[in-house]
């Protein structure tokens, strides 16, 4: 069988000393290092090597599945490669084109300036997906762009959740509407929307309790939040953003399916891409859902959560050496 060339073990790990000076494309390339290594090893050696085309295709198919691209998406990618490639030297260009084409329809950034104020973003997801961190990064993002931002501490079940959100609020000088632990989540977010309207807030970002996607009663609570918000604004929430941990692999597809069936998702945020070799799950998500990928996260810095760009993602994944930042 064709063997992938090994890369330096340090490849793909961002250097904390100079991370802040890198462009986002460079940080994205570093953040996708584990997935890139799992998929392709040394990409240039792979597609310019001595292995036969069939051997390379077979190995690539296995690697895509291992990286959680999913069986259906993988089969489509390999089939298109077999149809379009005559020899191994064409593979890199063809693969880049095919992967970009798969993701491009999901490149739909959230443009809050096109929505009426206050824009309500309801952030949902399972425990540990990175909801609170994502909220903090979004708050900083919108505040830095000149918007007045407010947070709603709708996770009233976890004892430290309110304090965690308040810490983010203090860090970015953003007000947080909260009640005591155990309070009704829908009531907290309703009060926050009332306050946002009264204070002329541009963006209200509401946290919710992390929940198992297969617990019907918790899903019902999210539906209640949406019903309560609609009493104040028939269009609220304007965005129901599902935060997914890329490291969960194919389980992210299951989460998206059940959340979408229960309450309707309008956008996805894929976090922790820098900590996993399962970043291929993005292709599985693209294959299964006609949903925008709003944001991807590849690090701890506030600006490591960015609008999803299909071409930049594939360029970084394949390490083609381009930098469009």
Secondary structure as a PSIPRED ss2 file (coil, helix, strand):
# PSIPRED VFORMAT (PSIPRED V4.0)

   1 X C   1.000  0.000  0.000
   2 X C   1.000  0.000  0.000
   3 X C   1.000  0.000  0.000
   4 X C   1.000  0.000  0.000
   5 X C   1.000  0.000  0.000
   6 X C   1.000  0.000  0.000
   7 X C   1.000  0.000  0.000
   8 X C   1.000  0.000  0.000
   9 X C   1.000  0.000  0.000
  10 X C   1.000  0.000  0.000
  11 X C   1.000  0.000  0.000
  12 X C   1.000  0.000  0.000
  13 X C   1.000  0.000  0.000
  14 X C   1.000  0.000  0.000
  15 X C   1.000  0.000  0.000
  16 X C   1.000  0.000  0.000
  17 X C   1.000  0.000  0.000
  18 X C   1.000  0.000  0.000
  19 X H   0.000  1.000  0.000
  20 X H   0.000  1.000  0.000
  21 X H   0.000  1.000  0.000
  22 X C   1.000  0.000  0.000
  23 X C   1.000  0.000  0.000
  24 X H   0.000  1.000  0.000
  25 X H   0.000  1.000  0.000
  26 X H   0.000  1.000  0.000
  27 X H   0.000  1.000  0.000
  28 X H   0.000  1.000  0.000
  29 X H   0.000  1.000  0.000
  30 X H   0.000  1.000  0.000
  31 X H   0.000  1.000  0.000
  32 X C   1.000  0.000  0.000
  33 X H   0.000  1.000  0.000
  34 X H   0.000  1.000  0.000
  35 X H   0.000  1.000  0.000
  36 X H   0.000  1.000  0.000
  37 X H   0.000  1.000  0.000
  38 X H   0.000  1.000  0.000
  39 X H   0.000  1.000  0.000
  40 X H   0.000  1.000  0.000
  41 X C   1.000  0.000  0.000
  42 X C   1.000  0.000  0.000
  43 X H   0.000  1.000  0.000
  44 X H   0.000  1.000  0.000
  45 X H   0.000  1.000  0.000
  46 X H   0.000  1.000  0.000
  47 X H   0.000  1.000  0.000
  48 X H   0.000  1.000  0.000
  49 X C   1.000  0.000  0.000
  50 X C   1.000  0.000  0.000
  51 X C   1.000  0.000  0.000
  52 X C   1.000  0.000  0.000
  53 X H   0.000  1.000  0.000
  54 X H   0.000  1.000  0.000
  55 X H   0.000  1.000  0.000
  56 X H   0.000  1.000  0.000
  57 X H   0.000  1.000  0.000
  58 X H   0.000  1.000  0.000
  59 X H   0.000  1.000  0.000
  60 X H   0.000  1.000  0.000
  61 X H   0.000  1.000  0.000
  62 X H   0.000  1.000  0.000
  63 X H   0.000  1.000  0.000
  64 X H   0.000  1.000  0.000
  65 X H   0.000  1.000  0.000
  66 X H   0.000  1.000  0.000
  67 X C   1.000  0.000  0.000
  68 X C   1.000  0.000  0.000
  69 X C   1.000  0.000  0.000
  70 X C   1.000  0.000  0.000
  71 X H   0.000  1.000  0.000
  72 X H   0.000  1.000  0.000
  73 X H   0.000  1.000  0.000
  74 X H   0.000  1.000  0.000
  75 X H   0.000  1.000  0.000
  76 X H   0.000  1.000  0.000
  77 X H   0.000  1.000  0.000
  78 X H   0.000  1.000  0.000
  79 X H   0.000  1.000  0.000
  80 X H   0.000  1.000  0.000
  81 X H   0.000  1.000  0.000
  82 X H   0.000  1.000  0.000
  83 X H   0.000  1.000  0.000
  84 X H   0.000  1.000  0.000
  85 X C   1.000  0.000  0.000
  86 X C   1.000  0.000  0.000
  87 X C   1.000  0.000  0.000
  88 X H   0.000  1.000  0.000
  89 X H   0.000  1.000  0.000
  90 X H   0.000  1.000  0.000
  91 X H   0.000  1.000  0.000
  92 X H   0.000  1.000  0.000
  93 X H   0.000  1.000  0.000
  94 X H   0.000  1.000  0.000
  95 X H   0.000  1.000  0.000
  96 X H   0.000  1.000  0.000
  97 X H   0.000  1.000  0.000
  98 X H   0.000  1.000  0.000
  99 X H   0.000  1.000  0.000
 100 X H   0.000  1.000  0.000
 101 X H   0.000  1.000  0.000
 102 X H   0.000  1.000  0.000
 103 X H   0.000  1.000  0.000
 104 X H   0.000  1.000  0.000
 105 X C   1.000  0.000  0.000
 106 X C   1.000  0.000  0.000
 107 X C   1.000  0.000  0.000
 108 X C   1.000  0.000  0.000
 109 X C   1.000  0.000  0.000
 110 X C   1.000  0.000  0.000
 111 X C   1.000  0.000  0.000
 112 X H   0.000  1.000  0.000
 113 X H   0.000  1.000  0.000
 114 X H   0.000  1.000  0.000
 115 X C   1.000  0.000  0.000
 116 X C   1.000  0.000  0.000
 117 X C   1.000  0.000  0.000
 118 X C   1.000  0.000  0.000
 119 X E   0.000  0.000  1.000
 120 X E   0.000  0.000  1.000
 121 X E   0.000  0.000  1.000
 122 X E   0.000  0.000  1.000
 123 X E   0.000  0.000  1.000
 124 X E   0.000  0.000  1.000
 125 X C   1.000  0.000  0.000
 126 X C   1.000  0.000  0.000
 127 X C   1.000  0.000  0.000
 128 X C   1.000  0.000  0.000
 129 X C   1.000  0.000  0.000
 130 X C   1.000  0.000  0.000
 131 X H   0.000  1.000  0.000
 132 X H   0.000  1.000  0.000
 133 X H   0.000  1.000  0.000
 134 X H   0.000  1.000  0.000
 135 X H   0.000  1.000  0.000
 136 X H   0.000  1.000  0.000
 137 X H   0.000  1.000  0.000
 138 X H   0.000  1.000  0.000
 139 X H   0.000  1.000  0.000
 140 X H   0.000  1.000  0.000
 141 X H   0.000  1.000  0.000
 142 X H   0.000  1.000  0.000
 143 X H   0.000  1.000  0.000
 144 X H   0.000  1.000  0.000
 145 X C   1.000  0.000  0.000
 146 X C   1.000  0.000  0.000
 147 X C   1.000  0.000  0.000
 148 X C   1.000  0.000  0.000
 149 X E   0.000  0.000  1.000
 150 X E   0.000  0.000  1.000
 151 X E   0.000  0.000  1.000
 152 X E   0.000  0.000  1.000
 153 X C   1.000  0.000  0.000
 154 X C   1.000  0.000  0.000
 155 X C   1.000  0.000  0.000
 156 X C   1.000  0.000  0.000
 157 X C   1.000  0.000  0.000
 158 X C   1.000  0.000  0.000
 159 X C   1.000  0.000  0.000
 160 X C   1.000  0.000  0.000
 161 X H   0.000  1.000  0.000
 162 X H   0.000  1.000  0.000
 163 X H   0.000  1.000  0.000
 164 X H   0.000  1.000  0.000
 165 X H   0.000  1.000  0.000
 166 X H   0.000  1.000  0.000
 167 X H   0.000  1.000  0.000
 168 X H   0.000  1.000  0.000
 169 X H   0.000  1.000  0.000
 170 X H   0.000  1.000  0.000
 171 X H   0.000  1.000  0.000
 172 X H   0.000  1.000  0.000
 173 X C   1.000  0.000  0.000
 174 X C   1.000  0.000  0.000
 175 X E   0.000  0.000  1.000
 176 X E   0.000  0.000  1.000
 177 X E   0.000  0.000  1.000
 178 X C   1.000  0.000  0.000
 179 X C   1.000  0.000  0.000
 180 X C   1.000  0.000  0.000
 181 X C   1.000  0.000  0.000
 182 X C   1.000  0.000  0.000
 183 X C   1.000  0.000  0.000
 184 X C   1.000  0.000  0.000
 185 X H   0.000  1.000  0.000
 186 X H   0.000  1.000  0.000
 187 X H   0.000  1.000  0.000
 188 X H   0.000  1.000  0.000
 189 X H   0.000  1.000  0.000
 190 X H   0.000  1.000  0.000
 191 X H   0.000  1.000  0.000
 192 X H   0.000  1.000  0.000
 193 X H   0.000  1.000  0.000
 194 X H   0.000  1.000  0.000
 195 X H   0.000  1.000  0.000
 196 X H   0.000  1.000  0.000
 197 X H   0.000  1.000  0.000
 198 X H   0.000  1.000  0.000
 199 X H   0.000  1.000  0.000
 200 X C   1.000  0.000  0.000
 201 X C   1.000  0.000  0.000
 202 X C   1.000  0.000  0.000
 203 X E   0.000  0.000  1.000
 204 X E   0.000  0.000  1.000
 205 X E   0.000  0.000  1.000
 206 X E   0.000  0.000  1.000
 207 X C   1.000  0.000  0.000
 208 X C   1.000  0.000  0.000
 209 X C   1.000  0.000  0.000
 210 X C   1.000  0.000  0.000
 211 X C   1.000  0.000  0.000
 212 X C   1.000  0.000  0.000
 213 X C   1.000  0.000  0.000
 214 X C   1.000  0.000  0.000
 215 X C   1.000  0.000  0.000
 216 X H   0.000  1.000  0.000
 217 X H   0.000  1.000  0.000
 218 X H   0.000  1.000  0.000
 219 X H   0.000  1.000  0.000
 220 X H   0.000  1.000  0.000
 221 X H   0.000  1.000  0.000
 222 X H   0.000  1.000  0.000
 223 X H   0.000  1.000  0.000
 224 X H   0.000  1.000  0.000
 225 X H   0.000  1.000  0.000
 226 X H   0.000  1.000  0.000
 227 X H   0.000  1.000  0.000
 228 X H   0.000  1.000  0.000
 229 X H   0.000  1.000  0.000
 230 X H   0.000  1.000  0.000
 231 X H   0.000  1.000  0.000
 232 X H   0.000  1.000  0.000
 233 X C   1.000  0.000  0.000
 234 X C   1.000  0.000  0.000
 235 X C   1.000  0.000  0.000
 236 X C   1.000  0.000  0.000
 237 X C   1.000  0.000  0.000
 238 X C   1.000  0.000  0.000
 239 X E   0.000  0.000  1.000
 240 X E   0.000  0.000  1.000
 241 X E   0.000  0.000  1.000
 242 X E   0.000  0.000  1.000
 243 X E   0.000  0.000  1.000
 244 X E   0.000  0.000  1.000
 245 X E   0.000  0.000  1.000
 246 X H   0.000  1.000  0.000
 247 X H   0.000  1.000  0.000
 248 X H   0.000  1.000  0.000
 249 X C   1.000  0.000  0.000
 250 X C   1.000  0.000  0.000
 251 X H   0.000  1.000  0.000
 252 X H   0.000  1.000  0.000
 253 X H   0.000  1.000  0.000
 254 X H   0.000  1.000  0.000
 255 X H   0.000  1.000  0.000
 256 X H   0.000  1.000  0.000
 257 X H   0.000  1.000  0.000
 258 X H   0.000  1.000  0.000
 259 X H   0.000  1.000  0.000
 260 X H   0.000  1.000  0.000
 261 X H   0.000  1.000  0.000
 262 X H   0.000  1.000  0.000
 263 X H   0.000  1.000  0.000
 264 X C   1.000  0.000  0.000
 265 X C   1.000  0.000  0.000
 266 X C   1.000  0.000  0.000
 267 X E   0.000  0.000  1.000
 268 X E   0.000  0.000  1.000
 269 X E   0.000  0.000  1.000
 270 X E   0.000  0.000  1.000
 271 X E   0.000  0.000  1.000
 272 X C   1.000  0.000  0.000
 273 X H   0.000  1.000  0.000
 274 X H   0.000  1.000  0.000
 275 X H   0.000  1.000  0.000
 276 X C   1.000  0.000  0.000
 277 X C   1.000  0.000  0.000
 278 X C   1.000  0.000  0.000
 279 X C   1.000  0.000  0.000
 280 X C   1.000  0.000  0.000
 281 X H   0.000  1.000  0.000
 282 X H   0.000  1.000  0.000
 283 X H   0.000  1.000  0.000
 284 X H   0.000  1.000  0.000
 285 X H   0.000  1.000  0.000
 286 X H   0.000  1.000  0.000
 287 X H   0.000  1.000  0.000
 288 X H   0.000  1.000  0.000
 289 X C   1.000  0.000  0.000
 290 X C   1.000  0.000  0.000
 291 X C   1.000  0.000  0.000
 292 X C   1.000  0.000  0.000
 293 X E   0.000  0.000  1.000
 294 X E   0.000  0.000  1.000
 295 X E   0.000  0.000  1.000
 296 X E   0.000  0.000  1.000
 297 X E   0.000  0.000  1.000
 298 X C   1.000  0.000  0.000
 299 X C   1.000  0.000  0.000
 300 X C   1.000  0.000  0.000
 301 X C   1.000  0.000  0.000
 302 X H   0.000  1.000  0.000
 303 X H   0.000  1.000  0.000
 304 X H   0.000  1.000  0.000
 305 X E   0.000  0.000  1.000
 306 X E   0.000  0.000  1.000
 307 X E   0.000  0.000  1.000
 308 X C   1.000  0.000  0.000
 309 X C   1.000  0.000  0.000
 310 X H   0.000  1.000  0.000
 311 X H   0.000  1.000  0.000
 312 X H   0.000  1.000  0.000
 313 X H   0.000  1.000  0.000
 314 X H   0.000  1.000  0.000
 315 X H   0.000  1.000  0.000
 316 X H   0.000  1.000  0.000
 317 X H   0.000  1.000  0.000
 318 X H   0.000  1.000  0.000
 319 X C   1.000  0.000  0.000
 320 X C   1.000  0.000  0.000
 321 X C   1.000  0.000  0.000
 322 X C   1.000  0.000  0.000
 323 X C   1.000  0.000  0.000
 324 X C   1.000  0.000  0.000
 325 X C   1.000  0.000  0.000
